[in-house]
């Protein structure tokens, strides 16, 4: 195990080094026009990122789908967007507002989260990019559609989510 990670840290617990997965906590510059990050804001997050950054921002922290655009006086436009989350949104996933009972079980608290994913098409340098959000619909067995293709969740995942696991 890497000595640089605390034993209760996510990179240590998920064994990211062994799996050769990079863990970025700071914003990552995708190209000249776009950064991506886990993020820190929830609730009206789009407006907060548009007010803080001078380039477009893809963020993930608040588990909601969202999009906003800001145009500066010089005509330059930036976007802030989030595709949602791939977590259970029925209250079984611990969140800021939830708690754990005396038996160590999460007390269900439903958050205003959205299941979703997305795609970002870009080229290197100062070129425009295109973001496309894709909804993952729980009532349709957690399926998503994009570019005339249907993406289905594995049946064991659907069953676990239906059972609140």
C-alpha positions as CSV (number, residue, x, y, z in Angstrom):
1,X,0.0,0.0,0.0
2,X,1.3,3.5,-0.7
3,X,2.7,5.3,2.3
4,X,1.4,8.6,1.0
5,X,-2.3,7.8,1.6
6,X,-3.9,7.7,5.1
7,X,-5.5,4.3,5.8
8,X,-9.0,5.8,5.9
9,X,-8.6,7.7,2.7
10,X,-10.5,6.8,-0.5
11,X,-7.4,6.2,-2.6
12,X,-6.1,3.7,0.1
13,X,-9.4,1.9,0.6
14,X,-10.1,1.6,-3.2
15,X,-6.5,0.5,-3.8
16,X,-6.2,3.0,-6.6
17,X,-2.4,2.7,-7.0
18,X,-2.7,-1.1,-7.4
19,X,-5.4,-0.6,-10.1
20,X,-3.3,2.2,-11.7
21,X,-6.1,4.7,-11.4
22,X,-5.1,8.4,-10.9
23,X,-7.0,10.2,-8.1
24,X,-7.4,13.9,-8.7
25,X,-8.8,16.1,-5.9
26,X,-7.8,19.4,-7.6
27,X,-9.4,20.6,-10.9
28,X,-7.9,18.9,-14.0
29,X,-7.4,21.0,-17.1
30,X,-8.9,19.0,-20.0
31,X,-8.0,21.7,-22.6
32,X,-7.8,25.4,-22.8
33,X,-11.5,25.8,-22.5
34,X,-12.6,23.1,-20.0
35,X,-11.7,21.9,-16.5
36,X,-13.2,19.0,-14.7
37,X,-13.3,18.3,-10.9
38,X,-15.2,16.6,-8.2
39,X,-16.3,19.9,-7.0
40,X,-17.5,21.4,-3.7
41,X,-20.8,23.1,-4.3
42,X,-24.3,21.7,-4.0
43,X,-27.6,23.5,-4.5
44,X,-27.5,26.0,-7.3
45,X,-24.0,24.8,-8.1
46,X,-24.1,25.8,-11.7
47,X,-24.4,29.5,-10.8
48,X,-21.6,29.2,-8.3
49,X,-19.2,27.6,-10.8
50,X,-20.1,30.2,-13.4
51,X,-19.3,32.9,-11.0
52,X,-16.0,31.4,-9.9
53,X,-14.3,30.3,-13.1
54,X,-13.3,32.1,-16.3
55,X,-13.5,28.8,-18.3
56,X,-16.0,26.0,-18.6
57,X,-16.4,23.6,-15.7
58,X,-17.6,20.0,-15.6
59,X,-18.4,19.1,-11.9
60,X,-19.8,16.1,-10.1
61,X,-20.2,16.9,-6.4
62,X,-23.9,17.6,-6.0
63,X,-25.2,14.5,-7.8
64,X,-27.7,16.4,-9.9
65,X,-27.9,17.1,-13.6
66,X,-27.4,20.7,-14.4
67,X,-26.3,23.2,-17.1
68,X,-25.7,26.9,-17.3
69,X,-24.0,29.3,-19.6
70,X,-22.4,32.7,-19.1
71,X,-21.5,35.2,-21.8
72,X,-18.9,37.8,-20.9
73,X,-19.0,41.4,-22.4
74,X,-16.3,40.4,-24.9
75,X,-18.6,37.7,-26.3
76,X,-16.6,34.8,-24.8
77,X,-19.0,32.1,-23.3
78,X,-18.4,29.5,-20.7
79,X,-20.5,26.7,-19.4
80,X,-20.9,24.8,-16.1
81,X,-22.5,21.4,-16.2
82,X,-23.0,18.2,-14.3
83,X,-24.3,14.9,-15.6
84,X,-25.8,13.6,-12.4
85,X,-24.7,10.5,-10.5
86,X,-24.6,6.7,-10.9
87,X,-25.5,6.1,-7.2
88,X,-28.8,4.9,-5.7
89,X,-31.0,7.9,-5.3
90,X,-33.7,6.3,-3.2
91,X,-32.1,7.2,0.2
92,X,-29.9,4.2,0.9
93,X,-26.6,6.0,0.0
94,X,-25.2,8.1,2.9
95,X,-25.3,11.9,2.2
96,X,-24.8,15.1,4.0
97,X,-28.3,15.0,5.5
98,X,-28.4,11.3,6.4
99,X,-27.2,9.5,9.5
100,X,-26.3,6.1,10.7
101,X,-28.5,4.3,13.3
102,X,-27.2,2.3,16.4
103,X,-26.7,-0.8,14.3
104,X,-24.5,1.0,11.8
105,X,-27.2,1.1,9.1
106,X,-27.9,4.2,7.0
107,X,-31.1,5.9,7.9
108,X,-32.8,6.6,4.6
109,X,-33.1,10.2,3.6
110,X,-34.1,11.0,0.1
111,X,-32.0,13.7,-1.6
112,X,-32.8,15.6,-4.8
113,X,-30.3,13.6,-6.8
114,X,-30.5,12.6,-10.5
115,X,-29.1,9.5,-12.2
116,X,-27.2,10.4,-15.3
117,X,-24.1,10.2,-17.3
118,X,-22.7,12.1,-20.2
119,X,-20.2,12.6,-23.0
120,X,-17.8,15.4,-23.8
121,X,-16.4,15.7,-27.3
122,X,-13.3,17.9,-27.6
123,X,-10.0,18.4,-29.4
124,X,-6.7,19.5,-28.0
125,X,-6.0,23.2,-27.7
126,X,-8.4,26.2,-27.7
127,X,-11.2,24.5,-29.6
128,X,-14.9,24.4,-28.8
129,X,-16.2,21.3,-27.1
130,X,-19.7,19.7,-26.9
131,X,-21.2,18.2,-23.8
132,X,-24.2,15.9,-23.9
133,X,-26.1,14.8,-20.8
134,X,-27.8,11.4,-20.8
135,X,-30.5,10.6,-18.3
136,X,-30.5,7.2,-16.6
137,X,-34.1,6.4,-15.9
138,X,-34.9,4.3,-12.8
139,X,-38.4,3.5,-13.9
140,X,-37.0,2.0,-17.1
141,X,-34.7,-0.4,-15.3
142,X,-31.8,2.1,-15.2
143,X,-31.4,2.4,-18.9
144,X,-30.0,5.3,-20.9
145,X,-30.1,6.2,-24.6
146,X,-27.5,8.1,-26.6
147,X,-26.9,8.3,-30.4
148,X,-29.6,5.7,-31.1
149,X,-28.0,3.2,-28.7
150,X,-29.6,1.9,-25.5
151,X,-27.3,1.2,-22.5
152,X,-28.7,-1.2,-19.9
153,X,-27.7,-1.7,-16.3
154,X,-26.7,-5.3,-15.4
155,X,-29.6,-7.2,-13.9
156,X,-27.9,-7.7,-10.6
157,X,-27.4,-4.0,-10.3
158,X,-31.1,-3.3,-11.0
159,X,-32.1,-5.9,-8.5
160,X,-29.8,-4.5,-5.8
161,X,-31.1,-1.0,-6.4
162,X,-34.7,-2.1,-6.3
163,X,-34.0,-3.8,-2.9
164,X,-32.3,-0.7,-1.5
165,X,-28.8,-2.2,-1.5
